[in-house]
């Protein structure tokens, strides 16, 4: 059965499980090995069932538990060449687990076809992932996006399920005193993060291609909140002629609690 579960999603850590209770993959390992193990246990998945960890990029909220978790359970890690180089420079990938560069080319693991695609973010060589199941159903994880580039759009159009970033509210971001001016500019830039409004605009386009399920992910703890993200996206979808929860199901991935265990239909 094709299943997907956001274990953690947000500015304090990100990890998604794709697969059954017997075999699957992780996208990112941005919480501690202990926290990852505990959350997997809630969906009745043992770490030994994980056949690969796919890394989107080297920022700490995506790789915090990678070294310990991958080495402890002998799990191979896949990423771009640039990301692997950055992980080595950070001391994360120090020979304690097997690393492979996918060179942005499709490959097969845990019974699914995985297609990496480049993302626009201020990292070495970031990517998202599209997963195609044997029955043709598709799931895409696309977070940490400064913009919805053509490369991203090409891969996620028509997917059955999409995890799309809804990171911040621009007004809250501009008002916060916790961020420097340079950090605000970085987040708002083309290599930063998608706002709630930008997420909604992207979804208006994606809904026209057959996307029927979206999970809003990577919400900022400081400059967003789940209710605001959900309400903003649904309001703008409705204004654009798309009925939320009827024509496009909208859900949330949570920062500190399990986001559900979805069957990909």
C-alpha positions as CSV (number, residue, x, y, z in Angstrom):
1,X,0.0,0.0,0.0
2,X,1.3,3.5,-1.0
3,X,1.6,5.5,2.2
4,X,3.2,8.7,3.3
5,X,3.7,10.4,6.7
6,X,5.2,13.8,7.6
7,X,7.2,13.0,10.8
8,X,8.4,16.6,11.3
9,X,8.0,19.7,9.2
10,X,9.1,23.2,10.0
11,X,11.9,25.5,10.8
12,X,13.1,23.3,13.7
13,X,13.4,20.1,11.8
14,X,12.1,18.1,8.8
15,X,11.6,14.5,8.0
16,X,9.1,12.6,5.9
17,X,8.5,8.8,5.7
18,X,7.4,7.2,2.4
19,X,6.5,3.5,2.3
20,X,4.8,0.7,4.2
21,X,5.6,-0.7,7.6
22,X,7.9,-3.2,5.9
23,X,10.0,-1.0,3.6
24,X,10.4,2.6,2.9
25,X,12.6,5.7,2.6
26,X,13.1,8.9,4.6
27,X,13.3,12.3,3.0
28,X,15.6,14.3,5.3
29,X,16.6,13.5,8.9
30,X,16.3,16.9,10.5
31,X,15.6,15.8,14.1
32,X,17.7,13.8,16.5
33,X,18.1,10.1,16.0
34,X,16.1,9.5,19.1
35,X,13.2,11.7,18.0
36,X,13.2,10.1,14.5
37,X,13.0,6.6,16.1
38,X,10.2,7.7,18.4
39,X,8.1,9.2,15.6
40,X,8.6,6.2,13.3
41,X,7.4,4.0,16.2
42,X,4.1,5.9,16.2
43,X,3.4,4.8,12.7
44,X,4.7,1.3,13.5
45,X,7.9,1.5,11.4
46,X,11.2,0.1,12.6
47,X,14.4,1.9,11.6
48,X,15.5,-1.3,9.9
49,X,12.7,-0.9,7.4
50,X,14.3,2.2,6.0
51,X,16.2,1.4,2.8
52,X,17.5,4.9,2.1
53,X,17.6,8.5,3.3
54,X,17.1,11.1,0.6
55,X,18.6,14.5,1.6
56,X,17.3,17.7,0.1
57,X,20.1,19.9,1.2
58,X,22.7,20.4,4.0
59,X,20.9,22.9,6.3
60,X,20.8,21.7,9.9
61,X,17.0,21.5,10.1
62,X,17.2,18.8,7.4
63,X,20.3,16.8,8.6
64,X,20.5,17.2,12.4
65,X,20.0,13.5,13.0
66,X,21.5,12.2,9.8
67,X,25.0,11.1,10.9
68,X,23.8,9.2,14.0
69,X,20.7,7.7,12.5
70,X,22.2,6.6,9.2
71,X,25.3,5.1,10.8
72,X,23.5,3.4,13.7
73,X,21.1,1.6,11.3
74,X,23.5,1.3,8.3
75,X,21.2,3.2,6.0
76,X,22.6,4.5,2.7
77,X,22.2,8.2,2.0
78,X,21.5,9.8,-1.4
79,X,21.9,13.5,-2.3
80,X,23.3,15.8,-5.0
81,X,27.1,16.1,-5.4
82,X,27.0,19.6,-4.0
83,X,25.1,18.6,-0.9
84,X,27.3,15.6,-0.2
85,X,30.4,17.9,-0.5
86,X,28.7,20.3,2.0
87,X,27.9,17.5,4.4
88,X,31.5,16.4,4.3
89,X,32.7,20.0,5.0
90,X,30.3,20.1,8.0
91,X,31.5,16.8,9.4
92,X,28.1,15.2,8.9
93,X,29.3,12.6,6.4
94,X,32.5,11.4,7.8
95,X,32.6,7.9,6.4
96,X,30.2,6.5,9.0
97,X,27.6,5.7,6.3
98,X,27.5,5.1,2.6
99,X,26.8,8.2,0.5
100,X,25.8,8.2,-3.2
101,X,25.2,11.1,-5.5
102,X,22.1,10.7,-7.7
103,X,23.2,13.4,-10.1
104,X,19.6,14.6,-10.4
105,X,18.8,11.3,-12.3
106,X,15.9,9.0,-11.5
107,X,16.7,5.8,-9.5
108,X,14.8,3.0,-7.8
109,X,14.7,2.2,-4.1
110,X,12.2,0.5,-1.8
111,X,10.0,-0.5,-4.8
112,X,9.5,3.1,-6.0
113,X,11.0,5.3,-8.7
114,X,12.6,8.5,-7.3
115,X,13.2,11.5,-9.4
116,X,15.2,14.4,-7.9
117,X,14.7,17.9,-9.2
118,X,16.6,21.1,-8.6
119,X,15.3,23.8,-6.2
120,X,16.1,27.5,-5.8
121,X,17.5,27.8,-2.3
122,X,20.6,29.3,-0.7
123,X,22.4,26.1,-0.3
124,X,25.1,24.1,-2.2
125,X,22.8,22.2,-4.5
126,X,19.3,21.7,-3.2
127,X,16.7,19.4,-4.6
128,X,13.2,18.1,-4.1
129,X,11.9,14.6,-4.8
130,X,9.1,13.0,-6.8
131,X,8.2,9.4,-6.0
132,X,6.3,7.2,-8.5
133,X,4.7,4.0,-7.2
134,X,4.3,0.9,-9.2
135,X,0.6,1.7,-9.9
136,X,1.5,5.1,-11.3
137,X,0.5,7.2,-8.4
138,X,2.9,10.1,-7.6
139,X,4.0,12.1,-4.6
140,X,6.3,15.1,-4.6
141,X,8.1,16.9,-1.7
142,X,9.0,20.5,-2.6
143,X,10.0,22.7,0.3
144,X,12.8,25.3,0.8
145,X,11.9,27.1,-2.4
146,X,12.6,30.7,-3.1
147,X,10.3,30.4,-6.1
148,X,8.3,27.9,-8.0
149,X,10.8,27.4,-10.9
150,X,10.0,25.7,-14.1
151,X,12.2,22.8,-13.0
152,X,10.0,22.3,-9.9
153,X,6.8,22.9,-11.7
154,X,7.6,20.4,-14.4
155,X,8.0,17.6,-11.8
156,X,5.1,18.3,-9.5
157,X,2.3,19.1,-12.0
158,X,-0.3,16.4,-12.0
159,X,1.0,14.6,-8.8
160,X,-1.6,12.9,-6.7
161,X,0.0,14.3,-3.5
162,X,2.3,17.3,-3.1
163,X,4.0,18.6,0.0
164,X,4.5,22.3,-0.8
165,X,6.2,24.9,1.3
166,X,4.1,27.6,3.0
167,X,6.8,29.0,5.1
168,X,5.9,32.5,6.3
169,X,3.6,35.4,6.4
170,X,5.4,38.4,4.8
171,X,3.9,41.0,7.2
172,X,4.9,38.9,10.3
173,X,8.4,38.4,8.7
174,X,8.9,42.1,8.2
175,X,7.6,43.0,11.7
176,X,9.6,40.5,13.7
177,X,12.6,41.9,15.6
178,X,14.2,38.5,16.0
179,X,15.5,38.4,12.4
180,X,18.2,40.7,11.0
181,X,17.5,42.8,7.9
182,X,19.8,40.5,5.9
183,X,18.0,37.4,7.0
184,X,14.6,38.9,6.1
185,X,15.9,39.7,2.7
186,X,17.2,36.2,2.3
187,X,13.9,34.6,3.2
188,X,12.0,36.9,0.9
189,X,14.4,36.4,-2.0
190,X,14.3,34.1,-5.0
191,X,16.6,31.6,-3.1
192,X,14.7,31.8,0.2
193,X,11.3,30.4,1.1
194,X,7.7,30.5,-0.3
195,X,5.2,32.6,1.7
196,X,1.7,31.5,2.3
197,X,0.5,33.7,-0.6
198,X,3.1,32.4,-3.0
199,X,2.1,28.9,-2.0
200,X,-1.5,29.6,-2.8
201,X,-0.6,31.1,-6.2
202,X,1.4,28.0,-7.0
203,X,-1.5,25.8,-6.0
204,X,-3.9,27.6,-8.2
205,X,-1.8,26.6,-11.1
206,X,-1.1,23.1,-9.9
207,X,-4.8,22.4,-9.3
208,X,-5.4,22.9,-13.0
209,X,-3.0,20.0,-13.8
210,X,-4.8,17.5,-11.7
211,X,-3.2,17.9,-8.2
212,X,-5.9,17.1,-5.8
213,X,-4.1,16.7,-2.4
214,X,-1.6,19.2,-0.9
215,X,0.1,19.2,2.5
216,X,1.4,22.6,3.6
217,X,4.9,22.1,4.9
218,X,8.0,23.8,6.4
219,X,6.0,26.5,8.4
220,X,8.2,28.9,10.2
221,X,7.9,28.9,14.0
222,X,8.6,32.6,14.2
223,X,6.8,34.2,11.3
224,X,3.8,31.9,10.7
225,X,1.4,29.6,12.4
226,X,-0.7,26.7,11.2
227,X,-4.1,28.5,11.3
228,X,-2.8,31.5,9.4
229,X,-1.1,29.4,6.7
230,X,-4.2,27.2,6.3
231,X,-6.7,30.1,6.2
232,X,-4.6,32.2,3.9
233,X,-4.1,29.4,1.4
234,X,-7.8,28.4,1.5
235,X,-9.0,32.0,1.1
236,X,-6.8,32.6,-1.9
237,X,-7.7,29.3,-3.5
238,X,-11.4,30.2,-3.1
239,X,-10.8,33.7,-4.5
240,X,-9.1,32.0,-7.5
241,X,-12.1,29.7,-8.2
242,X,-10.8,26.5,-6.5
243,X,-12.9,25.0,-3.8
244,X,-10.7,23.9,-0.9
245,X,-11.4,20.4,0.4
246,X,-13.6,19.6,-2.5
247,X,-11.5,20.4,-5.6
248,X,-8.2,20.5,-3.7
249,X,-7.8,18.9,-0.3
250,X,-5.5,21.0,1.9
251,X,-3.8,19.6,5.0
252,X,-0.9,20.6,7.3
253,X,2.4,19.0,8.2
254,X,3.2,19.8,11.8
255,X,6.4,21.0,13.4
256,X,6.2,18.9,16.6
257,X,3.7,16.2,16.1
258,X,2.9,13.5,13.6
259,X,1.1,14.9,10.5
260,X,-0.9,11.8,9.7
261,X,-0.4,8.6,7.7
262,X,-1.8,9.1,4.3
263,X,-2.7,6.5,1.7
264,X,-1.7,7.9,-1.7
265,X,-4.8,7.6,-4.0
